[in-house]
Amino acid sequence: MSDPLTRLLAELPPAEPDPLRAERTRRGCRALLARQASRAPATRGLSADRAAMRVWELLIAGLGVAYLTEVIVQALQVYGLS
């Protein structure tokens, strides 16, 4: 940046948050969170979607372990260690 621009920026007053606006935003956020909490399902069990996602996660993790195992076996064969 140029020196004149730096001087102009240095002369700007510090930014002060508007307390009324901050309180209004805080109240709105708390009200939204309270509405979401009241609409949350009462059951703690896994829904069908979450259960299906868990199965996919386990399947992908299993495939990753199988792939890593085969990579290690192949590397050992290349170096003649197995």
PLY file of the C-alpha trace (Angstrom):
ply
format ascii 1.0
element vertex 82
property float x
property float y
property float z
element edge 81
property int vertex1
property int vertex2
end_header
0.00 0.00 0.00
1.08 3.54 -0.56
2.01 5.86 2.31
-0.94 8.24 1.80
-3.37 5.33 1.89
-1.71 3.93 5.01
-1.99 7.34 6.70
-5.67 7.63 5.78
-6.35 4.16 7.13
-4.48 4.95 10.35
-6.69 8.02 10.89
-9.91 6.01 10.77
-11.68 5.69 14.12
-11.77 2.23 15.69
-14.83 0.19 14.86
-17.27 -0.03 17.75
-20.10 -2.59 17.69
-23.63 -1.25 18.09
-24.79 -2.65 21.45
-28.49 -2.56 20.50
-27.91 -4.42 17.27
-25.68 -6.98 19.02
-28.38 -7.61 21.65
-31.08 -7.93 18.97
-28.95 -10.45 17.06
-28.22 -12.38 20.27
-31.94 -12.56 21.16
-32.81 -13.70 17.63
-30.19 -16.45 17.71
-31.32 -17.68 21.11
-34.96 -17.74 19.98
-34.01 -19.71 16.86
-32.01 -22.21 18.92
-34.92 -22.61 21.35
-37.34 -23.29 18.45
-34.97 -25.86 16.96
-34.54 -27.57 20.33
-38.30 -27.83 20.81
-38.69 -29.42 17.36
-35.88 -31.95 17.92
-37.01 -35.59 17.91
-37.57 -37.02 21.35
-36.05 -40.41 20.52
-32.36 -40.95 20.86
-32.20 -44.04 18.62
-30.59 -44.08 15.19
-32.88 -43.14 12.36
-32.88 -45.24 9.20
-30.75 -42.65 7.38
-28.15 -42.53 10.12
-28.04 -46.32 10.33
-27.52 -46.56 6.57
-24.77 -43.95 6.75
-23.08 -45.92 9.53
-23.16 -49.09 7.38
-21.53 -47.21 4.48
-18.87 -45.76 6.80
-18.03 -49.23 8.11
-17.96 -50.68 4.58
-15.60 -47.96 3.35
-13.36 -48.40 6.40
-13.23 -52.16 5.79
-12.31 -51.66 2.14
-9.60 -49.22 3.20
-8.11 -51.77 5.59
-8.22 -54.49 2.89
-6.51 -52.15 0.40
-3.79 -51.18 2.89
-3.18 -54.83 3.73
-2.77 -55.73 0.06
-0.38 -52.78 -0.47
1.79 -54.03 2.39
1.74 -57.61 1.03
2.73 -56.36 -2.45
5.54 -54.21 -1.02
6.90 -57.16 0.96
6.86 -59.33 -2.19
8.66 -56.67 -4.23
11.43 -56.48 -1.66
11.51 -60.25 -1.28
10.65 -60.24 2.39
7.73 -62.65 2.17
0 1
1 2
2 3
3 4
4 5
5 6
6 7
7 8
8 9
9 10
10 11
11 12
12 13
13 14
14 15
15 16
16 17
17 18
18 19
19 20
20 21
21 22
22 23
23 24
24 25
25 26
26 27
27 28
28 29
29 30
30 31
31 32
32 33
33 34
34 35
35 36
36 37
37 38
38 39
39 40
40 41
41 42
42 43
43 44
44 45
45 46
46 47
47 48
48 49
49 50
50 51
51 52
52 53
53 54
54 55
55 56
56 57
57 58
58 59
59 60
60 61
61 62
62 63
63 64
64 65
65 66
66 67
67 68
68 69
69 70
70 71
71 72
72 73
73 74
74 75
75 76
76 77
77 78
78 79
79 80
80 81
